[in-house]
Structures are given as structure tokens and as C-alpha cells.
């Protein structure tokens, strides 16, 4: 078990037997004997091997490396699934917020239209000889004129947006 795990981990780290031997201050043949199962490193050397390979001693001694990689892939897959679910929820929440903002926009436009209809443009009867009244009258008339021309386009776009962002069942 130790020999197979040591060889698999060494190869996964991209180390040759010679490179590992240099890092452990032993000859290449010693590493070769460990990997062939002809000899076993002592406890101090086992700790050194685990440090050089950046792997727990328990993995070197008992766990099979391939199973650990599969478990790692399963863990990564599970994490990705959780992230995808979170992104989907965030997108759904954003879509719902946009949907209600568009509905609110439609209601606001309808309310402003209702107010403008109810007031029947009272500024048209004002005396424009006073400069302050003239400025206020022009400002109110400009707002009304611009609103009446732009609001229908915004309203139509908002209604289309409401249909596009509605919850599909």
C-alpha cells in the first residue's frame, strides 16, 4: 500500500525518483526499493516523505490515492452544484425584483396620467405677466408636454418587460 501510494503521489507531483531522492537526501535506488515494496522507510523518513510530497502520513500508509481523488472530484462537484443553485436563486430573485419594479413603474405612470387629466392643465389660465409665474408655468407645461410624449413609450416597454420577467410555471 505504501509503495503504491508513494509512487502515485510522487508522479502526481511531477517528481522523478531522482528528484525525490535529492529532496530526501537518499540515493535514487532507495526510493526505487520503497516504491517496489522491497524495503520500507523508517518513521522519521516517512515523516520527511510526507512533508516533501505535501501529503499526510495516513494517506501514504493506508488510503488509496485514486479514491481520494475521486472523493475530491465528488466534493468539487457538490460545491459546484451548490454554487449553481445559489446563482440560480440570485438570478430568480433579481428577475422578481425587476418584475415588481416594472409593475411599480406602470402604476406610477398611470397615476401621473390620472393626476394630469384631473388637473386639466390649470397653468394655461395663469397670468404670465409676472416673471415667476411665467417660469413656473413654462416648467409645468414642459414637464406635461414631455411626459405625455415619452411616458407611453416607457409604459409599453415596461409592460413588455413585465411579460418577459413573469414567473413561468
N, C-alpha and C positions, 0 to 999 in steps of 0.2 A: 504494500500500500504506500509506504513512504517513498519507495523508489519511483513508482508511477506518478505520484503527486508532485514530487520534486522535479521530475523531468517535464511534466506538463506545465507547471508554473514557470520553470526556467524558460521554456520555449515561448510561453505566452508573454514573458517579459522581454523576449527578443535577445536573450543571452546565450552565448555558446558555452560549452563545458569549460573551455579555457578562460573565458571572461569571468564565469562564476568562481572558478578555482583561484584566479588572481584576487578577487574580492574577498575570498575566504582565507587567503594565504595558504593554500594547499596546492598540490600538483593536479593536473587535469585527470590523471589516472584515478585519483581518489574520488573525484566527482563521478567518473565513469563507473567505478565499482559501486558507489552508492545508488546510482540510477539503475544498475543491472541487478541490484539486490545481493551482491556478493559480500558487501560489508555494510555496517550501519554507523552513522556518526554518533559521537558521544553527546551527552546532554548539552554541554557548553557549545559544541559545534552546531547542534540542532537549533539552538537559540540564535547563533550567528547566521545560519542559513535563513531562518525566518525573517531576520532583520534585513538581510541583503535582498531577499525576494519580496519583502514587504507583505508577508503572509503570516497569519497566526500559526503557532506550532501545532495547534489542534488540526488545522487544515492539512498540514504536512503529514501528520500521523494518521488521521482517521477519515476525514471527509474526502470524498472523491471530488476532484476539481470540476469535472464535467457537470455533475449535479449542482454544484454551487453556481456555475454559470447559468444553468437552466433556471435555477431559483432566482438568480439575479435578473434574468430576462423576464420572468414572471412578475417580479416586483416592479420592474420598469414598466411593463405592460399595464399593471394595475395602476401605477401612478399616472401614466398617460391617460388611462380611462377616466380617472378622477378629474384630471385637468380638462379633458374634453367635456365632461359633464358640467364642470364649473363654467367653461366658456359658453356652452350651450345655454346654461341658465342666465349668464350675464347678457347674452345676445337676446334671449327671450325677454328679460327684464327691460333692456334698452328699447326693444321693439314695443313693449307695452307702454313704456313711458312716452315714447314718440307718438303712439296711437292716441293717448289721452291728451297730450299737448295739442295735437291737430284738432281733436274734438273741441278742446277749450278755445282754440283759435277761431273755429267756425262759430261757436257760441258768442265769442266777443265781437266778431264781425257782424253777426246778426243783431246783437244788442245795440251796437253803434248805429247800424242802419235804422233800427227802430227809433232810437233817440233822435236821429236826424229827421226822420219822417214826422215824428211827433212835434218837433220844434218848428217845422216848416220854414226854415231859414229866416229867423227873425231879424238878422243883421241887414236884410235887404231894405227894411224900413227905417234904418238908423239915419241920423243926420251926420253926414260925412264932412261937415264944415269944421268940426272940431278935430284937430290932428290926431289926438289919442284915440278917438272913436274910429277914425278912418283907418289907422294902423291895425287896431283890433279887428275891425270889420274885414279888412283885406286878409288878415291872418286866418280868421274863421272861415271866410269864403275859400281861401286857398286850400285849407285842410279839407273842407267839404268837397271841393272840386276834385282834388287829388284822391281822396278816399273813395268817392263814387266811381272813379275810373280804374283804380288799382285793386280795390277790395274784391270785386267779382273774380278777377284772375286768381288772387290769393285764395279765395273761397273754393274755387274749382280745384286748384292744386291741393288744398288741404283735404277736400272730400276724396280725391283720388288717393292721397296718402293714407287716409283712414281705411279705405278698402284694401290697399296694399299691405297695411300693417295689422289688419284684423287677425284674430286668432283663428287658425284653420283647424277644424276638428275632423 
